[in-house]
């Protein structure tokens, strides 16, 4: 839909000056001051968010055990744990049929995904601690906690990593770009989350053999869990891209994407604590094997749904460029990647 206009502007012949009647642009000193105050305030707010995230990450390094990543073994395990998530994010990037996204935007979104994970950690830990202190953390409330706190908070901060930087750039010029940047934010989030788990599980282990044994196990688990974050945030990012090009319905579209990502995320958290145990009890296979099987099936199903959504965009893109009139086709083919 085209942007709505005031009736005066819509009926004007273009010769009458409608400044501060139905239109506006910065003319006076006060106008320019207002523009400056707004842009400076928005920029300062963005900077504050990033600096606060850096402070939280620094505190995690100093107080939360992330300093253990300086150990070559722990650092290597962390990098290995991110490989499957990186592979999935790379596929989403490859599947983008439009222009290839600039490396600086991809890296920037990844780093913001790393930084903003701290916000989610504070909220999740605070709510969990409060529920446990009040004796309210049991099976039913834990599920509610996944759907009302963990899922919405983590998917929101990952979407914020896209919205704060890449979304505002002219290179974000297609709906599917939202999925690409969402996947990168998810990769950043998964990487720092893996690092926290691995550092926590290996903290205090002195000898190399036990460190390798403990690190191998948690790394394998985190390597399978990581792609989930890429899938969830790629879904939310896709809808953020859809919102950018449908500004009249942007709010509900973004909410829809967050709901989808939240439900898929929270459902994983819920089922991963139940299904492997049930399968292991019924079949007699080790719980660890059942857990791995569950993750592969779950992420496989929703990963295929994500690929299908991106494939639909690819098909529509090719049909649009093939069927467009010659003049329009020439304009659209410049976006081929």
C-alpha positions as CSV (number, residue, x, y, z in Angstrom):
1,X,0.0,0.0,0.0
2,X,1.2,3.5,-0.7
3,X,1.8,5.9,2.2
4,X,-1.3,7.7,3.2
5,X,-1.5,11.4,2.7
6,X,-3.5,14.2,4.2
7,X,-6.6,15.3,2.1
8,X,-5.1,18.8,1.6
9,X,-1.8,17.4,0.2
10,X,-3.6,14.8,-1.9
11,X,-5.8,17.4,-3.6
12,X,-3.1,20.1,-3.9
13,X,-1.9,21.2,-7.3
14,X,1.7,21.2,-6.3
15,X,2.1,25.0,-6.4
16,X,0.9,25.9,-2.9
17,X,3.4,25.8,0.0
18,X,1.9,23.3,2.5
19,X,4.8,23.5,5.0
20,X,3.3,22.8,8.5
21,X,-0.1,22.7,6.9
22,X,0.0,19.2,5.6
23,X,3.7,18.6,4.9
24,X,6.9,19.3,6.7
25,X,10.6,19.5,6.1
26,X,13.4,21.1,8.2
27,X,13.5,24.8,7.3
28,X,13.8,26.9,10.4
29,X,16.5,26.7,13.0
30,X,14.0,25.0,15.4
31,X,13.3,22.5,12.7
32,X,16.9,21.6,12.2
33,X,17.5,21.6,16.0
34,X,14.6,19.1,16.3
35,X,16.1,16.9,13.6
36,X,19.5,17.0,15.3
37,X,18.0,16.2,18.7
38,X,16.1,13.3,17.4
39,X,18.9,11.7,15.3
40,X,21.5,12.3,18.1
41,X,19.1,10.8,20.7
42,X,18.5,7.7,18.6
43,X,22.2,7.2,17.9
44,X,23.0,7.7,21.6
45,X,20.4,5.1,22.6
46,X,21.8,2.6,20.1
47,X,25.3,3.3,21.4
48,X,24.2,2.9,25.0
49,X,22.6,-0.5,24.2
50,X,25.8,-1.7,22.6
51,X,28.0,-0.4,25.4
52,X,25.8,-1.9,28.0
53,X,26.0,-5.3,26.2
54,X,29.8,-5.0,26.2
55,X,29.8,-4.3,29.9
56,X,27.7,-7.4,30.5
57,X,30.0,-9.5,28.3
58,X,33.0,-8.2,30.2
59,X,31.4,-9.1,33.5
60,X,30.8,-12.6,32.1
61,X,34.4,-12.9,31.2
62,X,35.7,-11.7,34.5
63,X,33.1,-13.2,36.9
64,X,31.2,-15.8,34.9
65,X,34.0,-18.0,33.8
66,X,34.2,-17.0,30.2
67,X,37.9,-16.2,30.8
68,X,38.4,-20.0,30.5
69,X,38.0,-19.6,26.7
70,X,41.6,-18.4,26.7
71,X,42.6,-22.0,27.3
72,X,43.4,-23.4,23.8
73,X,41.4,-26.6,24.5
74,X,38.3,-24.9,25.8
75,X,38.5,-22.3,23.0
76,X,38.8,-25.1,20.4
77,X,35.8,-26.9,21.8
78,X,33.8,-23.7,21.6
79,X,34.8,-23.1,17.9
80,X,33.9,-26.8,17.1
81,X,30.5,-26.5,18.8
82,X,29.6,-23.6,16.5
83,X,30.4,-25.5,13.2
84,X,26.9,-27.0,12.6
85,X,25.2,-23.7,13.3
86,X,27.7,-21.9,11.0
87,X,27.0,-24.5,8.3
88,X,23.2,-23.8,8.5
89,X,23.7,-20.0,8.5
90,X,26.0,-20.4,5.5
91,X,23.3,-22.3,3.7
92,X,20.7,-19.6,4.4
93,X,23.2,-17.0,3.0
94,X,23.8,-19.2,0.0
95,X,20.0,-19.6,-0.6
96,X,19.5,-15.8,-0.8
97,X,18.7,-15.4,-4.5
98,X,19.2,-11.6,-4.4
99,X,22.4,-9.6,-4.0
100,X,25.0,-11.2,-1.7
101,X,25.0,-9.5,1.7
102,X,28.2,-7.5,2.6
103,X,30.6,-9.2,4.9
104,X,30.8,-6.3,7.3
105,X,27.0,-6.5,7.8
106,X,27.1,-10.2,8.3
107,X,30.0,-10.0,10.8
108,X,28.4,-7.0,12.6
109,X,25.1,-8.8,13.0
110,X,27.0,-11.9,14.3
111,X,28.8,-9.8,16.9
112,X,25.6,-8.1,18.0
113,X,24.1,-11.5,18.4
114,X,27.0,-12.4,20.7
115,X,26.7,-9.2,22.7
116,X,22.9,-9.1,23.1
117,X,22.8,-12.6,24.5
118,X,23.8,-11.1,27.8
119,X,20.5,-9.2,28.0
120,X,18.6,-12.5,27.7
121,X,20.9,-14.2,30.2
122,X,20.1,-11.5,32.9
123,X,16.4,-11.7,32.3
124,X,16.2,-15.5,32.2
125,X,18.4,-16.0,35.2
126,X,16.6,-13.3,37.2
127,X,13.1,-14.8,36.5
128,X,14.4,-18.4,37.1
129,X,16.0,-17.4,40.4
130,X,12.8,-15.6,41.6
131,X,10.6,-18.6,40.8
132,X,13.0,-21.0,42.5
133,X,13.2,-18.7,45.6
134,X,9.5,-18.7,45.9
135,X,9.2,-22.4,45.4
136,X,7.3,-22.0,42.1
137,X,9.6,-23.7,39.7
138,X,8.1,-27.1,39.0
139,X,7.1,-28.9,35.8
140,X,4.1,-26.8,34.8
141,X,5.7,-23.4,35.6
142,X,8.9,-24.4,33.9
143,X,7.0,-24.9,30.6
144,X,5.3,-21.6,31.1
145,X,8.8,-20.1,31.8
146,X,10.0,-21.4,28.4
147,X,7.0,-20.0,26.5
148,X,6.6,-16.7,28.4
149,X,10.2,-15.8,29.3
150,X,13.0,-17.8,27.6
151,X,11.5,-18.0,24.1
152,X,10.2,-14.4,23.8
153,X,13.3,-12.8,25.4
154,X,15.9,-14.7,23.5
155,X,14.2,-14.3,20.1
156,X,13.6,-10.6,20.8
157,X,17.2,-9.9,21.6
158,X,18.3,-11.8,18.5
159,X,15.9,-9.8,16.3
160,X,17.2,-6.6,18.0
161,X,20.7,-7.5,16.7
162,X,19.3,-7.4,13.2
163,X,17.1,-4.4,13.7
164,X,19.8,-2.2,15.3
165,X,22.3,-2.4,12.4
166,X,21.7,-4.4,9.2
167,X,18.0,-3.6,8.9
168,X,18.8,0.1,8.6
169,X,21.3,-0.3,5.7
170,X,20.4,0.0,2.0
171,X,21.9,-3.4,1.4
172,X,18.9,-4.9,3.3
173,X,16.9,-4.7,0.1
174,X,14.8,-7.8,0.0
175,X,12.5,-9.8,2.3
176,X,14.8,-12.8,2.3
177,X,17.6,-10.7,3.6
178,X,15.9,-10.8,7.0
179,X,16.3,-14.5,7.1
180,X,20.0,-14.2,6.3
181,X,20.7,-11.6,9.0
182,X,18.4,-13.4,11.4
183,X,20.5,-16.6,10.9
184,X,23.7,-14.6,11.6
185,X,22.3,-13.2,14.8
186,X,21.3,-16.7,15.8
187,X,24.8,-17.9,15.0
188,X,26.2,-15.3,17.3
189,X,23.8,-16.1,20.1
190,X,24.5,-19.8,19.8
191,X,28.2,-19.3,19.8
192,X,28.3,-17.3,23.1
193,X,25.7,-19.7,24.7
194,X,27.9,-22.6,23.7
195,X,30.9,-20.9,25.2
196,X,29.1,-20.3,28.5
197,X,28.0,-24.0,28.8
198,X,31.4,-25.3,27.8
199,X,33.4,-23.0,30.1
200,X,31.0,-23.8,32.9
201,X,31.3,-27.6,32.5
202,X,35.1,-27.5,32.2
203,X,35.8,-25.0,34.9
204,X,38.1,-26.2,37.6
205,X,39.3,-29.2,35.6
206,X,43.1,-29.2,35.8
207,X,44.5,-32.2,33.9
208,X,44.3,-32.3,30.2
209,X,42.8,-35.8,29.8
210,X,39.7,-35.0,32.0
211,X,39.4,-31.6,30.4
212,X,39.2,-33.2,27.0
213,X,36.7,-35.9,28.1
214,X,34.4,-33.4,29.8
215,X,34.7,-30.9,27.0
216,X,34.0,-33.4,24.3
217,X,30.7,-34.4,25.7
218,X,29.3,-30.9,26.3
219,X,30.7,-29.8,22.9
220,X,28.8,-32.6,21.1
221,X,25.6,-31.6,22.8
222,X,26.0,-27.9,22.1
223,X,27.0,-28.6,18.5
224,X,23.6,-30.2,17.9
225,X,21.7,-27.6,19.9
226,X,23.3,-24.6,18.2
227,X,21.5,-24.8,14.8
228,X,18.2,-24.4,16.6
229,X,19.0,-20.8,17.3
230,X,19.8,-20.2,13.7
231,X,16.5,-21.7,12.6
232,X,14.4,-19.8,15.2
233,X,15.9,-16.4,14.4
234,X,15.9,-16.9,10.7
235,X,12.2,-17.4,10.9
236,X,11.8,-14.2,12.9
237,X,14.2,-12.4,10.6
238,X,12.3,-13.4,7.5
239,X,9.2,-11.7,8.9
240,X,11.2,-8.7,9.9
241,X,12.2,-8.4,6.2
242,X,8.5,-8.9,5.2
243,X,7.6,-6.1,7.6
244,X,10.2,-3.7,6.1
245,X,8.5,-3.9,2.8
246,X,5.0,-3.8,4.2
247,X,5.2,-0.8,6.5
248,X,1.4,-0.4,6.9
249,X,1.3,-3.8,8.6
250,X,4.9,-3.9,10.0
251,X,3.9,-4.4,13.7
252,X,1.7,-7.4,13.3
253,X,4.1,-9.0,10.9
254,X,7.0,-8.7,13.3
255,X,4.9,-10.1,16.1
256,X,3.9,-13.1,13.9
257,X,7.6,-13.8,13.3
258,X,8.4,-13.6,17.0
259,X,5.5,-15.8,17.9
260,X,6.6,-18.5,15.4
261,X,10.2,-18.3,16.6
262,X,9.1,-18.3,20.3
263,X,6.8,-21.3,19.9
264,X,9.4,-23.4,18.0
265,X,12.1,-22.4,20.5
266,X,10.0,-23.0,23.7
267,X,8.6,-26.3,22.3
268,X,12.2,-27.5,21.8
269,X,13.1,-26.6,25.4
270,X,10.0,-28.4,26.7
271,X,10.2,-31.6,24.6
272,X,14.0,-32.0,24.9
273,X,13.5,-32.6,28.6
274,X,10.8,-35.2,28.1
275,X,11.0,-37.0,24.8
276,X,14.5,-38.5,25.1
277,X,13.7,-40.0,28.5
278,X,10.5,-41.5,27.2
279,X,12.2,-42.9,24.1
280,X,15.0,-44.3,26.2
281,X,12.6,-45.9,28.6
282,X,10.5,-47.5,25.9
283,X,13.3,-48.7,23.6
284,X,16.1,-49.3,26.1
285,X,18.6,-47.2,24.1
286,X,20.9,-44.9,26.1
287,X,19.4,-41.6,27.0
288,X,22.3,-39.8,25.3
289,X,21.5,-41.5,21.9
290,X,17.8,-40.7,22.3
291,X,18.6,-37.1,23.0
292,X,20.8,-36.8,19.9
293,X,18.1,-38.4,17.8
294,X,15.5,-36.0,19.1
295,X,17.5,-32.9,18.3
296,X,18.3,-34.2,14.8
297,X,14.6,-34.9,14.1
298,X,13.3,-31.7,15.6
299,X,15.8,-29.4,14.0
300,X,15.5,-31.3,10.8
301,X,11.7,-30.8,10.6
302,X,11.8,-27.0,11.3
303,X,15.0,-26.6,9.3
304,X,13.2,-28.1,6.3
305,X,10.2,-25.7,6.9
306,X,12.7,-22.8,6.9
307,X,14.3,-24.0,3.7
308,X,10.8,-24.4,2.1
309,X,9.9,-20.8,3.0
310,X,13.2,-19.5,1.5
311,X,12.6,-21.7,-1.6
312,X,9.2,-20.2,-2.1
313,X,10.8,-16.8,-2.1
314,X,13.4,-18.0,-4.6
315,X,10.7,-19.4,-6.9
316,X,8.6,-16.2,-6.7
317,X,11.7,-14.1,-7.4
318,X,12.6,-16.1,-10.5
319,X,9.0,-16.0,-11.7
320,X,8.8,-12.3,-11.2
321,X,12.1,-11.6,-13.1
322,X,11.2,-14.0,-15.9
323,X,7.6,-12.7,-16.3
324,X,8.3,-9.0,-15.8
325,X,8.1,-6.7,-18.9
326,X,11.4,-6.0,-20.6
327,X,11.9,-2.6,-18.9
328,X,11.1,-3.9,-15.5
329,X,13.1,-7.1,-16.0
330,X,16.2,-5.0,-16.7
331,X,15.7,-3.2,-13.4
332,X,15.1,-6.3,-11.4
333,X,18.0,-8.4,-12.8
334,X,20.4,-6.0,-11.2
335,X,19.4,-7.6,-7.9
336,X,20.5,-11.1,-9.1
337,X,23.2,-12.5,-6.9
